[in-house]
């Protein structure tokens, strides 16, 4: 009996479990950062809406996503909805659902289809878009959509004070992200080991530089510095873990942590969204420079880099603009 289909199904399920675990964990991180109680019913309803809309879209077969990736794509729809509504937790649930419905159809489904197929190839590289964990819909599209809604909502920033318990939350996010990435390989091979090693090392490197920058700038270190440094490193690893040799992965993690450390104190939702965008976006863009065997450093050809940059700019700009316009239309009138 061929064990390959069973292995593929098991790893696909592992990826789904990891992605779905990130929904309550990110919700908990946002609530603790803001000093607010978690709203499980709202969180799960929003996530379920994103997953349901995605499931309907992929069921049509128009997305071109291969069967083993269908369940992870649906789970990513739930995670997309969670991140995209980071700044709307106090808004009426009906309005949040409308935002998720529109953003999922207009932004998430096209972007996840681009990353999981080869039809995005504007510079004829033959590679499609480089994003191992299909993180662009989360760390670029959803994060920018959240920032767009926050610009319109004008939520007053609240200083972040995270206790030691937040370290347990970020460890859970770390473990869930590793499950996501290991499962997404859909096979057990040499790439699996690389994903595990890079998925462990990159966030650790990001924490190191984040803590160093925080110490130099403020002469102290905080739990928030560690938590958001690790989150930035995980965001970078989600796209790059399978494409980088480990020594280069360390450098990318160090860069992500340094950039995240310079982010302003702008409140819980903004800080999480900005951390995902800056940490993940820097990793995605650096793939065009340092991805093994196919990047500018390896081949001397800039086409892959151009494709990475163009997609991030287009996705980020469109998501930010649509998020802002949606909340401009739906926000409560005074």
C-alpha positions as CSV (number, residue, x, y, z in Angstrom):
1,X,0.0,0.0,0.0
2,X,1.4,3.4,-1.0
3,X,1.9,5.5,2.2
4,X,2.4,8.8,0.3
5,X,-1.3,9.8,0.2
6,X,-1.6,9.2,4.0
7,X,1.6,11.2,4.7
8,X,0.2,14.0,2.5
9,X,-3.1,14.0,4.2
10,X,-1.5,13.9,7.7
11,X,0.8,16.8,6.9
12,X,-2.0,18.8,5.4
13,X,-4.0,18.3,8.6
14,X,-1.0,19.3,10.7
15,X,-0.8,22.5,8.7
16,X,-4.5,23.2,9.2
17,X,-4.2,22.6,13.0
18,X,-1.2,25.0,13.2
19,X,-3.0,27.8,11.2
20,X,-6.2,27.5,13.1
21,X,-4.3,27.5,16.4
22,X,-3.0,30.9,15.5
23,X,-6.5,32.4,15.4
24,X,-7.1,32.3,19.2
25,X,-3.4,32.9,20.0
26,X,-3.2,36.1,18.0
27,X,-6.6,37.2,19.4
28,X,-5.2,36.5,22.9
29,X,-2.0,38.5,22.2
30,X,-4.0,41.4,20.9
31,X,-6.3,41.4,24.0
32,X,-3.4,41.1,26.4
33,X,-1.5,43.9,24.7
34,X,-4.5,46.2,24.9
35,X,-5.4,45.2,28.4
36,X,-8.8,44.0,27.3
37,X,-10.7,40.7,27.8
38,X,-10.7,38.3,24.9
39,X,-14.0,38.0,23.0
40,X,-14.1,34.3,21.9
41,X,-17.6,34.5,20.3
42,X,-16.6,37.5,18.1
43,X,-13.2,36.0,17.3
44,X,-14.6,32.7,16.2
45,X,-17.5,34.2,14.3
46,X,-15.1,36.4,12.3
47,X,-12.7,33.6,11.7
48,X,-15.5,31.2,10.6
49,X,-16.8,33.8,8.2
50,X,-13.4,34.0,6.5
51,X,-13.1,30.3,6.3
52,X,-16.6,29.8,5.0
53,X,-16.2,32.4,2.2
54,X,-12.9,30.8,1.2
55,X,-14.4,27.3,1.2
56,X,-17.1,28.5,-1.2
57,X,-14.6,30.1,-3.4
58,X,-12.3,27.1,-3.7
59,X,-15.2,24.7,-4.0
60,X,-15.9,26.3,-7.4
61,X,-12.5,25.1,-8.7
62,X,-11.8,28.5,-10.3
63,X,-8.9,29.2,-8.0
64,X,-6.7,26.4,-9.5
65,X,-5.5,25.4,-6.1
66,X,-4.4,21.7,-5.9
67,X,-6.4,19.4,-3.7
68,X,-3.8,18.9,-0.9
69,X,-3.7,22.6,-0.3
70,X,-7.5,23.2,-0.2
71,X,-7.9,22.6,3.5
72,X,-4.9,24.8,4.5
73,X,-6.2,27.5,2.2
74,X,-9.5,27.5,3.9
75,X,-7.8,27.6,7.3
76,X,-5.7,30.6,6.1
77,X,-9.0,32.3,5.2
78,X,-9.9,32.1,8.9
79,X,-6.5,33.5,9.9
80,X,-6.8,36.3,7.3
81,X,-10.1,37.4,8.8
82,X,-8.6,37.4,12.3
83,X,-5.7,39.6,11.3
84,X,-7.7,41.9,9.0
85,X,-10.1,42.8,11.8
86,X,-7.5,43.4,14.5
87,X,-8.5,47.1,14.8
88,X,-12.3,46.4,14.8
89,X,-12.7,44.3,17.9
90,X,-14.9,46.9,19.5
91,X,-17.1,47.4,16.4
92,X,-20.5,45.7,15.9
93,X,-20.1,42.1,14.8
94,X,-22.3,42.6,11.8
95,X,-20.0,45.3,10.4
96,X,-16.9,43.1,11.1
97,X,-18.6,40.3,9.1
98,X,-19.3,42.6,6.1
99,X,-15.6,43.7,6.2
100,X,-14.4,40.1,6.3
101,X,-16.8,39.0,3.5
102,X,-15.7,41.7,1.1
103,X,-11.9,41.5,1.9
104,X,-11.9,37.7,1.6
105,X,-13.5,37.7,-1.8
106,X,-11.7,40.7,-3.3
107,X,-8.2,40.3,-1.6
108,X,-7.6,37.0,0.1
109,X,-9.0,34.5,-2.5
110,X,-7.0,36.1,-5.5
111,X,-3.8,36.4,-3.4
112,X,-3.9,32.9,-2.1
113,X,-4.6,31.6,-5.6
114,X,-1.6,33.5,-6.9
115,X,0.8,32.1,-4.4
116,X,-0.4,28.5,-4.7
117,X,-0.4,28.5,-8.5
118,X,2.1,29.6,-11.2
119,X,-0.1,32.1,-13.0
120,X,1.6,35.1,-11.4
121,X,4.8,35.3,-13.5
122,X,5.1,38.9,-14.8
123,X,8.8,38.7,-15.5
124,X,8.7,35.2,-17.0
125,X,10.9,33.5,-14.4
126,X,9.0,30.2,-14.5
127,X,8.9,30.2,-10.7
128,X,5.6,31.9,-9.9
129,X,5.7,33.8,-6.6
130,X,8.1,32.8,-3.8
131,X,6.2,32.4,-0.6
132,X,6.7,29.0,1.0
133,X,4.0,29.2,3.7
134,X,1.6,31.3,1.7
135,X,2.1,34.1,4.2
136,X,1.5,37.1,1.9
137,X,-2.2,37.0,2.4
138,X,-1.6,37.3,6.2
139,X,1.5,39.4,6.7
140,X,0.9,41.8,3.8
141,X,-2.7,41.7,2.7
142,X,-4.5,41.2,6.1
143,X,-2.0,43.4,8.0
144,X,-2.4,46.3,5.5
145,X,-6.2,45.9,5.6
146,X,-6.1,46.2,9.4
147,X,-3.9,49.3,9.2
148,X,-6.3,50.8,6.6
149,X,-9.3,50.3,8.9
150,X,-7.3,51.7,11.9
151,X,-6.5,54.9,9.9
152,X,-10.2,55.6,9.5
153,X,-11.3,54.3,12.9
154,X,-8.7,56.6,14.6
155,X,-8.5,54.3,17.6
156,X,-6.7,56.0,20.4
157,X,-3.3,54.2,21.0
158,X,-2.9,52.5,24.4
159,X,0.5,51.9,25.8
160,X,1.4,48.2,25.7
161,X,2.3,46.4,29.0
162,X,2.8,42.7,28.6
163,X,3.3,40.5,31.6
164,X,5.4,37.3,31.7
165,X,2.3,35.3,30.7
166,X,2.7,36.8,27.2
167,X,5.9,34.7,26.8
168,X,3.6,31.6,26.9
169,X,1.4,33.1,24.2
170,X,4.3,33.8,21.9
171,X,5.7,30.3,22.5
172,X,2.3,28.9,21.4
173,X,2.4,31.1,18.3
174,X,5.9,29.8,17.6
175,X,4.8,26.2,17.9
176,X,1.7,26.7,15.8
177,X,3.7,28.5,13.1
178,X,6.2,25.5,12.9
179,X,3.2,23.1,12.6
180,X,1.9,25.3,9.8
181,X,5.2,25.3,7.9
182,X,6.2,21.7,8.4
183,X,2.7,20.6,7.3
184,X,2.8,22.8,4.2
185,X,5.7,20.8,2.8
186,X,3.2,17.9,2.4
187,X,6.2,15.5,2.4
188,X,9.0,14.5,4.7
189,X,12.3,15.2,3.0
190,X,15.4,17.3,3.3
191,X,13.4,20.5,3.0
192,X,11.5,19.5,6.2
193,X,14.6,19.6,8.2
194,X,15.6,23.0,6.7
195,X,12.1,24.4,7.6
196,X,12.4,23.2,11.2
197,X,15.9,24.6,11.7
198,X,15.1,27.9,10.0
199,X,11.7,28.1,11.8
200,X,13.5,27.8,15.1
201,X,16.6,30.0,14.4
202,X,15.0,33.0,12.6
203,X,12.7,34.1,15.4
204,X,15.5,33.6,17.9
205,X,17.8,35.8,15.8
206,X,15.0,38.4,15.6
207,X,14.6,38.4,19.4
208,X,18.3,38.9,19.8
209,X,18.5,42.0,17.6
210,X,15.1,43.3,18.9
211,X,16.4,43.1,22.5
212,X,19.7,44.7,21.5
213,X,18.1,47.7,19.8
214,X,15.6,48.1,22.7
215,X,18.5,48.0,25.2
216,X,20.5,50.6,23.3
217,X,17.5,52.9,22.7
218,X,15.8,52.7,26.1
219,X,18.4,51.2,28.4
220,X,16.1,48.4,29.4
221,X,14.4,45.3,28.0
222,X,10.8,44.4,28.2
223,X,8.6,41.4,27.6
224,X,6.9,43.3,24.7
225,X,10.3,43.6,23.0
226,X,10.8,39.9,23.2
227,X,7.3,39.0,22.1
228,X,7.2,41.3,19.1
229,X,10.7,40.5,18.1
230,X,9.8,36.8,18.0
231,X,6.5,37.6,16.1
232,X,8.5,39.6,13.5
233,X,11.0,36.7,13.1
234,X,8.1,34.2,12.7
235,X,6.5,36.4,10.1
236,X,9.7,36.4,8.1
237,X,10.2,32.7,8.5
238,X,6.7,31.9,7.2
239,X,7.6,32.9,3.7
240,X,11.3,32.1,3.6
241,X,12.0,29.0,5.8
242,X,12.3,26.6,2.9
243,X,14.2,28.9,0.5
244,X,17.1,30.0,2.6
245,X,20.3,28.2,3.7
246,X,20.5,28.5,7.4
247,X,23.4,31.0,7.6
248,X,21.4,33.4,5.4
249,X,18.2,32.6,7.4
250,X,19.9,33.9,10.5
251,X,20.8,37.2,8.7
252,X,17.2,37.6,7.5
253,X,16.0,37.0,11.1
254,X,18.4,39.5,12.5
255,X,17.2,42.1,9.9
256,X,13.5,41.4,10.7
257,X,14.1,41.8,14.5
258,X,16.0,45.0,14.0
259,X,13.3,46.6,11.9
260,X,10.5,45.5,14.2
261,X,12.4,47.0,17.2
262,X,12.2,50.5,15.6
263,X,8.4,50.4,15.3
264,X,6.6,53.0,17.2
265,X,4.4,52.3,20.3
266,X,1.0,52.7,18.6
267,X,-1.3,50.4,20.5
268,X,-2.0,46.7,20.4
269,X,-3.7,46.3,17.0
270,X,-1.4,48.6,15.1
271,X,1.7,47.1,16.8
272,X,0.7,43.5,15.8
273,X,-0.2,44.5,12.2
274,X,2.9,46.6,11.8
275,X,5.1,43.8,13.2
276,X,3.6,41.2,10.8
277,X,3.9,43.6,7.9
278,X,7.5,44.7,8.6
279,X,8.8,41.4,9.7
280,X,7.1,39.3,7.1
281,X,7.4,41.9,4.3
282,X,11.2,42.2,4.8
283,X,11.5,38.5,4.6
284,X,9.4,38.3,1.4
285,X,11.4,41.0,-0.3
286,X,14.7,39.6,0.7
287,X,13.8,36.3,-0.9
288,X,14.3,38.1,-4.2
289,X,17.8,38.8,-3.2
290,X,19.0,35.7,-1.3
291,X,16.7,32.7,-2.0
292,X,19.0,29.8,-2.7
293,X,19.6,29.0,-6.4
294,X,17.0,31.4,-7.9
295,X,17.6,34.9,-6.5
296,X,19.6,37.9,-7.7
297,X,22.6,37.0,-5.5
298,X,22.7,33.5,-7.0
299,X,21.8,34.1,-10.6
300,X,22.5,37.8,-11.2
301,X,19.1,38.2,-12.7
302,X,16.7,40.8,-11.1
303,X,13.4,39.3,-12.3
304,X,12.6,37.4,-9.2
305,X,13.3,40.4,-7.0
306,X,11.1,42.6,-9.2
307,X,8.3,40.1,-9.0
308,X,8.5,40.0,-5.2
309,X,8.6,43.8,-4.8
310,X,5.8,44.3,-7.3
311,X,3.4,41.8,-5.6
312,X,4.0,43.2,-2.1
313,X,3.4,46.8,-3.3
314,X,0.3,45.9,-5.2
315,X,-1.2,43.6,-2.5
316,X,-0.3,46.0,0.3
317,X,-1.6,49.1,-1.4
318,X,-4.8,47.5,-2.5
319,X,-5.5,45.9,0.9
320,X,-4.8,49.1,2.7
321,X,-7.0,51.2,0.4
322,X,-9.9,48.7,0.5
323,X,-9.7,48.3,4.2
324,X,-9.9,52.1,4.7
325,X,-12.7,52.5,2.2
326,X,-14.8,49.7,3.7
327,X,-14.5,51.2,7.2
328,X,-15.2,54.7,5.9
329,X,-18.5,53.4,4.5
330,X,-19.4,51.2,7.5
331,X,-18.1,53.1,10.5
332,X,-20.8,54.3,13.0
333,X,-21.9,57.9,12.3
334,X,-21.8,60.4,15.1
